[in-house]
Amino acid sequence: MHGLFGSKKNNRSVSKVLARDLKRHVYAVDLRNHGESPHASHHDYIAMADDVAGFISEHGLKEPTLIGHSMGAKTAMTLALDQPSLISDVVSVDNAPIDATLSRNFATYVRGMRQIDDAGVTRQSEADKILAEYESDTHIRQFLLGNLGRTTEDTTGKTVVRFKIPVDILARSLDNMGDFPFRNPDERRFEKPALFVRGTQSKYVPDEAIPVIGRFFPCFSLVDIDAGHWVISEKPTDFLKAVIEFLTPKE
């Protein structure tokens, strides 16, 4: 499961490797209000976890592994704690079961995305030029611009590029994205294996969060990777090594 403003396309390459090396079926999904999934005005972790539970039921999956990055990680942890019997194990990539302040970058991205939608541009290069005023990193801009799609304006008949994701809904939900829905590990606990993959240059899993992780997920293991928050794209080989070792049956 992907992070905020991402989609299943972000995880296509690593999913193929995991399926090949583990000889397991791997499903990359679009969370609500992202990719090809439906839009909904309510966007929080309980709702997204319920969506994933519905996907598991609809596809008849038996005790799957949940793997999620960032927003997807908190969705995976939420479902594991809410319905532990549904899940075999969980991999949380650079997030923790704590309330945290979301990076201010996301609000900046929203301003840039709104300006693109308002500008009525016709080419992605024009959208990139606008977004460059808000984000200098080319890779992050390309990640965000992957949400663009072509549409025809009703009034002019002009074909323009606009964001397919509901930018306003996600903007209103930014504050919720830093929160975690469960507060008391004595009430919610996942007592099956859990892997936490942490980017050591990221601030999302501080050292002080580790005791909290241990209370919610007492059977957890931690792997540190020399990367920022975008662990999977920055260090895909290290990420895959950690996950494959975790999920390979022990003799």
Beta strands, then each sheet from edge to edge (+ up, - down):
strand 1: 65-69
strand 2: 89-93
strand 3: 148-152
strand 4: 159-163
strand 5: 194-199
strand 6: 220-225
sheet 1: 1+ 2+ 5+ 6+
sheet 2: 3+ 4-
end
